[in-house]
């Protein structure tokens, strides 16, 4: 179900619905649109921008659009371009940080920063945090870098979270130091809490069990004495900083003493008569004299006033340590001319304090549009306020989808704070949901409606057929054991794929199904269960849990960094080289170290000497390269030398790409550590810390052929036909406070106090919104998997939590009822009557020890079939696989064809069509089923310079130079050097690429204006899709547009017998309003410098379209059966097959 604003099924763009049209055409500002999930908010905002340009003649470059991610900003530009043509790209679409980056570049002198500053990347940040730890005195915190569970729990994790929290609120180290004062005074404040507890023990903790009037009067006197003691402590405190905040706490305690005395007097009779008997123990509990709730006080009540004060003091003590690290981090940034990502906005706000500069910058825009405004933090709100001159402000977001408060976002920014700042704010809402069936929306509405202090009363309603649907909700009562729950989910997914669930008419593909988890660890057992069933899956973002392949690669790096690390080396020898147990024992029992034995023992002593030889040669080669290559380059050499990709599963390859991106980020950074144990510690630290401080995230990349598994945060903005939500129980969704919440809030605003809000309650609100986001990802089927959890509850004879709450003063933000989210209770209570229970259908079934499977009509034990496949794989790997037909090897040829099965989704490129023209089988293997390439053998090293790598480096240089508007060969060469370092290219490749630059600047094209570089396109040819990128679109000296393709090859190409250039011109008809009919090649390789172009008539382009259609139709039918042998076989990555001419 597409999130379209219209029910129209035609190919034309849908028309806005009435609520959307009202917003689009309105001329009233400032305007806030609260747009529920799936209501077409981006569509509405884009159409409103279009309306301003088309109907009100607003120049596109006078409109500023702000969003959170580069992907969202690019998507907005593309949508505007689709509708408006080239002017759509003139709209200033930025992220909140990228506009600040550009402003600071332009006004660097005024901002007093180096105009050549770099923004610190994750790798640099991790290294700097590591260095800053040395400046901490550790009076109150542990110096251990690795915490109880991970790096994220250690000193580095604490410092990074501390800095991130403070920066999101615009709080500097000096502000923190001023607030905290002397560290010795913080120790005295800790002693103050102890004194209050001791005094409570003396005045309100009693040994008697049966209350009487005299005893209750005695306790009231004790409360008066305790109140006086607290008042004395308060009056001895200072009137500023942390002491003023502690005094606020003490004021609340004094009020509590008064309230409790009133309770004992007002309810005296009911206390004596047993109805409220335990109330006499309440004062002693609230003031910390009991380690746990005493008899009569509910176990679920965990709030004590002294406990809250102690937590605040301890938070301040931690901050007193960490602020030194914060200061050191800032100093190191300054020394390295680096700017922290979070400081981009703060530095811009400082710059905008100059009214002249503010007027100059804000004056560039007539309208400011803000997307996802509920995710803005304090400094982003101020930035928008500074840029939105004359109240021409339009913000859109959804308070019900505010799920980033944990990293500093403030949902009140789209609520009361916006209303207070803009008194004439025009409120609008969008509630029509174009995504989900109504029963799904009913459950989502019910959960969010129970949110206290909700900022709106939106209620999502389905449109079209979905409005009348009665199905779409299923539940599974989860087993208490996580592994058993995972089995239930995997069984349900398997039955959905097979179409064998009794109440589901549809048969779904794996890519139709998403599994959204609250926490990363929830995915681990489910992944294992899917693997056991052979169900394909993809984990979106981050490394997979317990990824064997990635752990093996990391072990390889550790063994290279430290030859004495025998645990890692043994893992590599076992997992990558598959050494025989006998050979491993020989190596490990040798008199030399394992590393030395691997290099020195004679090969004839081993049972499988070839495997040992290969391991020996690989380690020799890589250790030699370790001394001369960057870490990023060495990592690529490791993959190439060992062919390790070939041994990994598809998921492990995806995980390996994530690891590679982490390593690459070190190569790109200003700080370049060597491959040693400290680098690997930094890598592990960086991996652990990234998620703990991540900001608003891009949508996860999804796949169409596997179950997509991701966190709810990664799923925001996505939709799936089927969504599973596991681990729905109160204990798994339990709210909590986060580090430095109270301190950060107290420092953020002048009048803020630690008693302003209950941060656990805030987390409960956010948990409800996260659940709401998760449910509204489902289009057709929402599967809820959960169970009731034992939450302690209230026993007979306990005081009721509501009774206790009624006697806590208003100054105290914490309630006896606490913060809890009984998620499964609320889900089951709000289920529609048509919801189905799948629990019995997905009960685990014993599949037997060795089930029989059918192979080409033959019943074969699974173990036998597995052994056959492994034998064939070993033959391929060892190079002794016989050249026989697939049928002879036991594979039915028809099983390798798409005939008779569901149609594969084809997206073609010019390259794929070219491969099809050479050989149908290669096209099928490379582009349809993504088959493995043959493993490489022997030495992969080469002293020759790769033409392919040279071409890639030149293309990347040309693209980046165009984006930076660089027009001289010197500047292009600088970019080439920059990219060469980042990509760890050899000096030979960089020199060859610079030769290409010289040849390019010898052509006429170098004097033309570049309008677009590396422009992506999607071209539809009668239902067939061609994708690709156009190297560059130029405006020549005659003022006409020309498409040019760079060639670093050794041969020139014909302009007449050519489909590539016409494809680009056909694509340009959709991309540009201005006609383009000329295209050609710029030869920058050894056959250059040269340039040749020609014009293509309408008739020629029409003929090209027909030729393309013919070739596309043929390519759609490519199969494994058809092949063409020839000279091209020597370059084929599947040349081990019997069809190859090389046999």
N, C-alpha and C positions, 0 to 999 in steps of 0.2 A: 504494500500500500504506500503510495508516494505521498510525501507531505506537500501536496499541491493545494493551493487555495481554491481550487475549483473541482467540480465533479466531471468536467468536460474531458472526454477521452480522446479528443482530437490531438493532432500533432502540434497545433498552434499553442502558443504560450497561454496559460490559463488567465482568466480575468480575476481581479481581486474580488473578494466577497465584501459585503456591505461594511462590516467593522474595519476591514483593512482599507477600503476605499475612503472611508471617512478620515482615517489617519493620514493617508497619502495626500489627500486634497486639502487638508487643513492648513491654514496659514498662521495658526496660533502657536506661539512659543513663549517660554520654554515648555516642552512637552515630554511627558514620561509615559512610555508604553510598557505595561506589565503584560508580557506575552507568555502564556503557558506553553508547556512542552508540546511540540508538534503543531504549533499554530501559525507557522509561516512568518516568523519575525524577521528573518533575513530577507525574505521575499518582499515584505512590506517596507523595510528600510531601504532596500535597493530601489524599489519603485518610487519611493518618496524622493530619493535623490534624483532619479530620472525625471520625475514630475517637476522638480525645481529647475532642472536644466532645460527641459522641453517646453514647459508651460510658462515659466517665469523668467526665462532667459538668464538664469544664473550661470556664470562661467564655471565650468567644472573645477578649475584650479582655485576657486574661491570656497570650495567645500572641503572640510576636513572630516575624515571618518576614522575613528579610533576603535581598535579591537585588541584582543590579547595575544594572538599568535600570528606568526608570519603566514601560516597557511590560511587563516581566516581573512587576513588582509588581502592576500593574493586572490582568494576566492571571490571576494567582494569586487575587486578590479575586473576579474574575468566576467562576472555576471553583468557588470555595468557595460563592459566592452561588447558582450553579446547583444545587448539591447541598444546601446548608443553608438557602437563602432569605436573608432579611435578616441573620441572625446572621453569615453569611459575610463581610459587609462590616465587621463589628466586629473581625475579626482584624487585628492591627496589621501590615500588609504595607508594608514600607519598602525603599528602597535604603539601602545603607550610608551614603551621604551625606545622604539626606533625613532619616533619624532624627536624625543629628547636627545638622542644620539646626534641627529642632524643639526638640531639647534645648537648643541654644545660645540660641534665642529665649526659651525658658522660664527659663533660668538665666543670662541675659546679665549680670546684676549680678555673679554669682559668677565668671563667666568674664572679667569686666572688659572687656567689649566693648559697643559701642553696641547697644541692643536693637532699633534700627531698621536694623541693618546690611543691606546688600545683598550677595548673592553675585556675585562678578565673573563676567561672561559672556565669551565668546570675544573679542568686539570690544573690551571694556574691557581684557582681558588683553593683547591685541596692542598696543593703544595704550600701555599702561603699560610693557610690555617695550621698546617703541620709545623711550620717555622714559628708561628706566633705562640705556640704552646710553651716555648722556652721562656717566654716573658711572664708567665703566670707563677705566682708564689705558692699556690695550692695550700692556702690556710684552711679553706673550707671544702675543697673539692679534691677528687682523686686524680693523680697525674697519669693513671693508666689510659693509654690510647685505645686499647681494646677493652670494651665494657663487658658486663656479665654475659651478654648474648652476641654482641657484634660491635664493630667500630662505631656504629651509630649510638651506642650506649656509653661510649668512652669519652675521654676529655675532648677529643677533636669533634665528636658529634655534638657534645654539649656546647662547645664554642661556636660551631657553625649555626646551630639552632638559635643560640643567643643573639648572634650578630644578625641573622636573618629576621628574627622577631623585631629587634630594635630598629633595623633599617626600614622595615615595612611600615613602621609607625613614625619614621623621621626622627629617631632619637639618637643623639650623638654620644660618644664616650664621655665627653666632658659633662653633659647633662646627667648621665648616670653617676659619675663620680661626685658631682655636687649634691645629688640627692642622697647618696649612700653615706657620704662623710667618711669618718675614720673607721677602719676595720675593727679596732678594739671596741668601739661603741656598739658594733653589731653583736659582739660577744656579750656585752652587757645587756642588750635587748633579749638575747636568748635566756640569760639568767632571769630577766624580768618575767618571762613566761613561767619559768620554774617557780618563781616566788608566788605567782598567782595560783598555781596548782597547789603548792604547799599551803597557802592560806585557805584555799577552798577545802583542803583536807581537814584543816582545823575548825572551820566554821560551818560547813554544810554536809560533810560526810559523817554519817551517824551509824552506830552499831545496832540501834534498836530496829525491830522489824514491824512492830505494831504502832501505827501513828495514833496520837491523841491530841487533844486541843493544846495541852501544855507543850508537848513535844513540837507541834507545828509552830507554836508561838516562838519557841526556842530557835527553830530553824529560820523563822523570819528575822529574828535578831541576828542570827548568823549571816544571813544574806545582807543585812544592813552593814555588818562589820566587813564583809567581803567587798561590798560596794565602796565603802570608805577606803579600804586598802587599795582598790583599783584606782579610785580617784586620786589618792596620794601618788601612786605611780605615774598617773597621767600628768598631774601638775608638775612633776619633776622633769618631764620631757621637754625638749626644745619645740619650737613652733614652726620649724621648717623641715623639709626633706623627709627622710625615713621616719624620724621621730614624730613628725606630725601625722604620718600615716598610721603609725602604731597607736598614737593617741586617738585616732578615729576608731580603731579597733576597740580600745579601752572604753570609749564612750558607748559603743554598742554593748559591751559587757555590763556597764553600769545600768543601762536601760533594761538589760535582761534581768539583772538582779531585782530591779523594781517590779518588772512584769511577773517574775516568779513569786515574789512576796505577795503580790496581788492574787496570783493563782492559789497560793496556800491559804489565803484568807477567804477568797470567794468560794472556793471548792472545798473548804474544810470539812463540811458534812459528808460530801461524797468520797473524800479521801479516807475519812475515818470509817465510813460504812462500806468500804471495799470497792465501790464502783470505780473510783479513780485512785485507789490506794497507792499504786506505784509512783504517783506524782511526787511524793516526798523524796524519791531518789533522783529526780530529774535535775535539780541544781548541781548535785555532786557530779553527775555524768557530764552535763554540759560544760563544766569547768575542769574536766580532765582527770578526775580522781579515780575513774574506773578505766581499766585497760580495754574492756569490751562492755557492751550494754548489759547492765545488771538485770536481775529478775524484774519483769514487768515493763521494761523498756524494749521495744521491738528490735530484733536483731538487724532488721533492714535499715535502722537508723544509725548512720555512721558519722553524723556531724557533731563535733564538739567545738566550742568557741576557742578554747586554748589550742586545740589542734590546728584550727584554721590560722590563728595568729602565729603559731610555731612554723607552719608551712610558709607563711609570708616572710618571716624573718630568715628562714633557711634559704628561700629564694633570693633574698637580698644578699645573704652571705655568699652564695654561689656567684651572684652578679659581681660582688666585690672582687672575686678572683678573676672572673672571665673578662671584666672590663679592661684589664691590662692586656689580655690577648686581643680584644677588639681594637684597642689603641695601636698595638703593634701591627695588626693586620692593616689598618688604615695607613700607617707609616710606610709599610712595605709597598702598598699600592702606589703611594705617592712617589717613592724612590724609583719604581719601575715604570712610571708614567702609565699606570693602569687605572682604569675606572671600574669600580664594581658595578655589576649590572643593576643592582638595586639603587646605586647612587646616581644613576643617570637622571632619574626624576627629581631627586632631592637637589642635585646641582642645578637643574633647570629651574626649579622653584626659587632657589637663591638668586639666580640670574633675573627672573621675572619680578623680583622685588624692586628693581629699577623701573619706575613707571614709563620711562621713555622706551626702554627695550621691550617692556610688556606691550605697549601700544604698537610698536613696530611689528612684533611677532603676531600678536592677536589680530592686528589689522589686516593680515594677509587672508583672513577667512571671514566669510559672511555667515557661514553655518558650520556648526560642530555637531557631528553625529557620533554617538557612543554606543557600542554593542556590548552585551553581557555586563551591564553596569553593576549588577549585583556582586560581581567578583572584584570590584575595585577596592583598594585599600585606602588608608587615610591620605597618603601623598598623591595617589592617582586622582582622588576626588579633588584635591586642591589644584592639581594640574589642569583638570578640565575646567574648573571654575576660573582659572586665570586665562585660559585660552578662549572661552566662550564669551566673547564680547557682545554687548547689547542683548544678552539673553537669547540669542539665536541658537538655542541648545535643544537637541533631540536625543533622548536617551532611551534605550530599550533593554529589557532584561526580564528576569523572573525571580522574584523573591523566593518562590517555592523551589528554585533550583540553585540556591546559594549554598555551594558545597565546598567553599575554599576558606572559610573562616579560620581553619586550623593553620593556614599559612599567612594570616593577616588581613584577609578580605573582610569587609564590614558590610553586612546585609543592610544596615540602616542607611547606607549611602543611597540606595534606591528607594528608601522609605522616608522616615521622618527627617533625616539630615538634608535630603534634597528638598523636601517641602519647606523646611525652615530657611534654607539658603535662598530658595526661589519662591517667594510668596505667591506669585501669579502662575505657579506651575499648573499645566493642563494635564490631568490624569486620563489615560485611556487604557483599555484592557483588550486582550485577544484571548478568547476562550474556546474557539472552534478548533478541534484537534483533527488533523488530516491523516493521522498515522494509525491509531489504535482502535480496536473494537470497544464498544461502550462498556462491557463488563470489566475490561482491563482498566478503563478510566474510572469506573465506579470505585474499584478497590483503591486506586491511587488517590482519588478525591477524598475518600473516607480517611485514609491515614494522614494526609496533610491537613485535613479540616480539624484534627485534634491537636494541632500545633498551637500552643499558647503563644500569645503576642504575635500572631501571624499578621503580616502587613497588608494582606488583601483577602478578599473572599472569592477569588476566582474558582470556577468549577468547570473543568474540562468536559466538553461534549463532542461526541463523534459526529461526523457528517457522512452523508451517502449511505451505502449499504451497511457500513460499520455501525451506524447509529441504531440499527434494528437487530444487530447480532445478539444472540443469547449465549454463545459459547466463547471460549477463549481463556478460561481460567482453569488450571488444574493444580492440585496440591499433592505433595508427598510428605507423609509424616516421617521425619528423618530418624534413622537409628541413632542411638546415643554415641556409638563408636564412629569416628570420622571415616574409617576405611569402609565400614558397612554403608554409611551414607553415600560415599563415593560410588560403591557398587550399585546402589539404587539409581543414582543419576546416570551412570554409564549404561545401565540396562534400559532406562527410559530413552536415552538418546539413540541407542541401538535399535529400539523398537520404532522410534520415529523414522529413522532412516529406512527401516524395512517396511514401514507402513502397516505395522501389526498392532498398534494400539486400538482398542475397541471403539473409542469414541472420537477418533481423529480420522477424518476422511482423506486428508492430504498425505502425500509421501514427500518428505522433505530431504533436501540435500544437506551435506555436512555444513556447507557455507551459509545455510539458512539459519543455523542455530548459534546462539551466543550463550556463554556461561559467564555471568557477571558476579564477581566476588567482592566482598567488603574489604578483605585483607588478603595480601599476597599468599599467606600461608594456607588460606582456605583452598587454593587451587592445587596444592601438592598431591593430596590423596586422589583427587579426581583425575588429574593427569595420569597417574599410575594406572588407574582403573581403565581409562580410555586406551592407554598403550596396550594393556593386556588384551583388549578386545580388537585391537587393530583399527580403532576409529581415529582418523586423522584429526589433528588439532593444531592450533597456533596459539602460543602465548604472546600477547601483544605487549611490547615494551618490557625492558628489563631482561635479565638472564633467567632462563627457566630454572625452576626448582630442581636442585640435584642433577644438573645437566652433566651427564657423564662425559660427553664430548668436550664441553668447555673446561671441565675440571682437568681433563687430560692435557689440553692445550696449556692451561695455566701451570700444570705440573711440568710440562716441557720447558716453559719459560723459567720456572724456579730451578730446574736442573741446569739450565744454561747459566743462570745467574750465580748459582752456588753448586758446584760439582759435588760438594760434600752432602747435599740434600739427597740422601739415598732413598727416602720414602717417595719423593717425587720421581726420581729416576726409575725406581722399580715400577711405579705406576705407568710411566711411559713405555718401558720395555714390555710390560704386560698388555696394556690396552692398545698401543699403537703397533708395536712390532710383533705382538703375539708370541713372545719367546716361550719355548717349552719349559715346563716346570724343572726338568733336569738341568737345562741350561741356566735358568735363573738361580738354582741352588749352587751351581758351579761358580757363577759370578759372585754370589753373596758370601760364599765360604772361602774365597781366594784370600791370600795374605795381604794383597793390596786392597785399596778402597774399591768400592763398586765401580766408580768412574774410571779408575786406572785399570781395573781388570777388564772392563769392556774394551779398552783400547789396546791391551797388551797380550791377553791370553791367546795362544794359537787357535785359529779357527777349527783345526782338525780335532780339537778336544770337545767340540759341541755336537749335539745331536742334530741340530738344524743350523749349520754354520751360515747359510745364506741370510737368514734373518738377523743373526748377530752382525754379519758384515754390513748389512744395510744400516742397522742402528749405529754401528761404529762410524761409518762414512758420513751419515747425516749429522751426528754430533760433532765430528771433526770440522765439517764444512760450516756448520752454524756457529761453532765457537770461534772460528776464525773471523766470520763476518760480524760477530758481536762486537769486536774491537773497532770496527770501522763504520758500521751502519747505525742509523738512528733506531730507536725502539720500534717506531712504526714500520720502517723498512725491514728491520729484522723479523718482525711478525709476519710480513708478507713473504719473506724468504723462507721462514719456517713452514708456512702453508705450502709453498711451492716445492720446497725440498722434500717434504714428507708426504705430499699428496693427502694431507689429513682430512680435507673436505670429503674425499671419496669414501671415507669410513664412517661418516656421520649421517644421522637421520635428517630428514628435512627440517624438523624442529631444532635439532642441534646446530644445523647450518645457520638458521636464523639467530640462534643464541650467539654463535660465533661472530656474526656480523655485528651484534650489539657489543661484544667484547672488543672487536676491532675498532668500532667507533669510539670507545673509551680510550683505547690506546692511541688512536689517531689524534684525539683531542690534546694529548700531551705533546704530540709532534707539532701541533699547530700553535701551542702556547708559547708565551715569552720565556718560560722556564723549561729547560730540556734535561730532565734527569736521564742518567744512563740506565741500562738494564742491569740492575743489581737488586739486592734484597730490599733496599729502601724504596726503590721504584715500585716493586711488587706490593709493598705495604701501602704505598700511596694509591696504587690501582685498586686494591681491596678497599681502602678507606673511601675512595671516591665512589666506588660502586655502592657501598653501604650508605653513604651520606646523601646521594643524589635524591632519592625518594623522600628522605626525611625533610627536605627543605624545598621540594619542587613547587613551582608556582602553577598557574593555570596551564594545563597540558593540552598539546595538540590531540585531536582525535586519534585513536589508535588506527594503524594501518590494518585493514581487514583482508581476509582471503576468501575466495569463493568456493574453495574445495576442501575446507577443513572447518571444524568447530572452532569458533573464535572465543578465546578465553582472555578476559581482561578484568581489571578493577572497574568499579562503577565510575570512578573519576575519568578513566580513559574512554569510557563509552559515551560520555556526554556529547550530544549532537548526532549520534549514530542511531540506527534502527535496524531491527532484525525481525524476520517472520516469527521466530521462536526464541524466547529468552528464558533461561533457567536462573533462579536466584537461590543459591544454597545457604546453609548455615543461618537460617532465620530463627534465632533464639536470643532471649534477653541477654544471656551471658556473652554471646559473640558480638552483640551490638551495644554493650554496656558503655554509657557515656563516661568521660573522664576529663580531668583538666589537663592542660598542656603546659610544658615548661615555660616559665616567665610570662604567663598570661596576666597574672595579677599585677606584677611589677610593670610590665609594658603598658597596661591600661592606666595605671597610676601616673606614669610619666608622660603619657600621650597628651593629656589635656590639663590645663592649669587647675581646674576644680575637681579633678578626678580623685577618687578615694578607693582603697581596696574593698570597700563594702558596697560598691556600685552594682555589682551583679554576681550571680552564681555561674562560674564558668563551666561547671559540670552541666548545669541546666542548658547553657548555650550549646554544649556539645550534643546534648539530647536533641535539641531543635535541629542541629545540623544532621544528625543521624536520620531523623525523619525525612529531611529533604533529600538526603542521599538515597534513601529507599524509594522516595517518590520519583527521583530521576531514573533509578534502575527499572522500576515498573513501566515507566512511560517510554522505554526503548522498544517494547514489544508491539508488534503489529497485529499478529494473529493469535499467538498462543503464549501465555505467561504461565510458567511452571514455578510454583512457590514450594520450597523445600525447607521444612523447619520442624521445631519441636518446642514444647514447653520446658522452661528451665526452672530449677529450684532457686527462687530469689530470696529465700529467707522468710518473707511474709510476716504476718502478725499472728502470734499464738493467742489462744484464749487466756484472758487475764491480763494481757498486755494493754497498755494505754494505746488508744488509736493514734495513728500518725496525724490525722486531722486535728485531734484534740491538742496534741503537742504544738502543732503549727499555730493554733489559735492563740497561744500564749507566748509566742516568740515575737519580739518587737519588730516594727516595720524596718528599723535601721539594719536588721540582720537579713542579708539576702538569701541565706541558705534555709531550706525548708526541711522539716523532719521527713517529709515524703521523699526527699532526695530527688536525684535525676535518674530516671530509668525509662527504658523503652521496651515494654513488654510486646515485642514485635509480633511473635506468633499468636499471642492472645488477641491482638488487634486484627491481625490478618484473618484468623478463623472467625472472629465475631462479625467481620464485615464482608464475608464472602457472599456473592450472589447465590440464589438457590440453584442456579444452573451449573455452578462450579462442580468439577468432577474430581474424585479422589483416585489417584493412580497407585496408592501405596501397595495394594495387593498385586497389581499387575506387574510391578517392578521388583517384587520380592526376589532375592537371589536364588538361582537354581544351580545345583551342582552339575557342572558340565562333564564330569568324568576325568580320569587321569590323562588319557590320550585320545581325544575325540577324533572321529573319522571325518575326513573331508573328501569332497569330490574333485578329482583332477581329470578334466577331459573325459568325464563319464566313468572314471575308475575310482572306486572307493579306496582311499589310502589313509593310513594313520597319519595324523598331523606330524609326528616326529619323523616319519619316513619322507614326507614331502619336504620338510625343512632340510633334511640331510641332502636331498637331491639338489635343492636350490643352492645350498652352501658349497656343494661339490662343483657346480657350474661356476659359482663366483670365484672359487679358488683357482679353477682353470683359467678364467679370464685374467685374474690378478697375476698369475704366474706366467702368462703368455703361452700356455700350452693347450688352450681350448681348441678343439677340432673345428674346422670350418664346415659345419653341417647346417642343414636347414632347421628352422625352429621346430618343425614338426618332429624331426628325428630326435631332437633333444627333449621332446616331451611337452612342447608348448604348441597349443593349437594356434595356427596362424591367425585365425579369425579373432582370437582373444587379443591380438595385438592391434586390431582395427577398431575404429569407432562404429562400424556398421552394426546395427542391431541394438546399440546401446543409446543412452541419452546423448544428445548432441553436445559436443564440447563448445565452449564459448570462445570464438576466435576474434582476436584483435590483431590486425596485420600491420606491418610496416613495410617500407620499400625494401629494407634488407631482407625481411622474411620472404617477400615475394621473389626477390632475386635468388634466394636459396632454393625456393620451390622450383624455379626454372632450371636449376642445376640438377636437383635430385629430390623427388617427392619424399623418399624415406627420411632424408636428413631434415627436411622441413617438418615432417611429422614428429620426429624425435626431439628436435630442438624447440619447436614453437607450440606443439599441441600437448605432448605429454611430459615435456621438460626432462628428458631422459638423462641419466648419468653420462658424463664424458668418460672416455677411456682413462684409466690411471696412467700418469706419466711414469716412465722408467728411465733409470740411468741418470746421468748428470744433467740437471736442468739449467746449469749455468751457461752463459754465453757472453762473449766479449763484443758481440755485434750490438748495434743500437737498434732497438725495435722501432720500425716505421710506425706501427700502431701506437706505441707510447708517445712517440714524437707528435703524432697527429692529435692525440688526446690532449697533451700539454699545450699545443698551439691553440686548439679550439677553446680550452678552458681560459687561456690567456686572452684570446680575442673577446670572449664573452665578458670576462671581468673588466677588461679595459673599456669595452663599450658601456658597461653599466657605470663606470667611473668617469665616462666622457673623456678618456685619454686619447690624444691624437698624435703623439710623437713616438718614434721608435724607441727612444730612451725610456719613456714611461712604460711602454709595452714590455721592454726588456726587464724593467724593475718588477713588473707583475709576474713575468715568467720566472724570475729568480725566486720571488715569494712563493709561487705555487710549486716550484721545483723543490723548495725546502719542505713545504707542507706535505707534499706527496712523496718525499724521499726519492725523487728521481735521480738517476746517475748524472754526473757532470756531462757525459756524452749526450744524453737525451736533452738536457737543458741547452747545450750548445747547438744541437740540431734544431731544436725549437726556435732558438734565436735566429738561426739561419732562415727558417721559415718566415720569421718576422721581417727580416731584411728583404726577403723576396716579396712579401706582401706590400711593403712600403715602396717597392719599385713598380707597383702596378697603379693604374689610374684609380682603382677602388679606394685606395688609402686617402685620397683627397675628397671623397664623397662623404655625405652626412649619413651616419648610421642611425636608423630609426628604431630598429628592434634587433636584438641578438638572442640566439637560442630560443626562438619563439615556438612553444609547443602548439600542436594542433591536433584536432580529431576530425577526420573527413568521413562523411557517410556517403557510400556509393550503393544506392538501392538496398539498404539494409545491412551492408557489409561495412565494417569499421576499419579505417586506416589511421594509425597514429604515427607521430614523428615530431621532429624538431627542425625548424628552418635555421640554418646558421646565421644568416643576417639579411635584413631588408635595408637597402640603401636608397637615398635620393641622389640621383646622378647630377652631373653638371647641367643637364638640360631641364632639371626639375622633375623628372619622371622617377617612379619607384621601380627598383630592380631587386630581384631575389638573387643572392649569391651564395654558393656553397663552396667552402674551403676544401681544397684537396692537397694533402701532403704526400700523395702517392708518387710512384715513379712512372706512371703512364697517364696520358690525357684521355678524356672520355668524349665520345661522339655526342654532339648536340642534337643530331637528327633522330637516331635510333635510341630514344631515351624516354623513360617514363618518370624518372625521379623529378626532373624539373617541372613537368606538367602537373605532377601531384602537388608540388609546392604552390604552383599558381592557382590550382583549384582550391587549395586550402586558404589561400589569401583572399579569395572571393568572399569567404565567410569572416575573415579576420579584419579586413580593412575596407573602409568605405570607398577609398580611392582605387581606381583600376590599376592592376599590375599585370602586364602581359610580357615582360621581359625577364629572363632568368639565365643564369650561366654559372661558370666555375671560375674560381680564382686559384691558380696553381701555385702553391707555396713550397712544394717539394722540389726534388732534383730536376723535374721537367719545367720548373718555373725559373724566373717569374713570368707569369703569363696570365691572361684573362680572356675568356671567350664567352660571349652571351648571344642570345637570339630572342626574337619575339615569337610568340605563339598566337596564332589566330583563334577566334572562337570556334571555327570548324575543327582545328587541330585539337583544341582542348576537349571538344565534344567527342572526337574520335578517341582521344586518350581515355576519357571516362568509360567509353565502351570497351576499350582494350583492357582497362583495369577490371571492369566487371567480369569479363571473360576469364581473366587470370585469377581473380578472387574466387569465382565460382569453382574453378578447377582446384585452387588451393584448399578450399573448404572440404574437398573430397580426398585430400591427400591421405594415404594409408601407409602402413608399414610394408605392404606387399610390393609396391612399385618403387623401383630405384633405377638410377642411371649411373653406371660406372664410368670413370674418366679421370683426367689429370687432377680434377678437384678433390679426388679421394685422398690424396696425400695430405690435404689440409683438414680433412674431416675429423671431428673429435670422436667419431664412432668407427674408425677404420679397422678395428679388430673384428668387425662383423664380416661374414663370408662374402658379402656383396662387394666389398672394397676391391678396387683394381690393384691395391698394394699387395693382395694375397697372391 
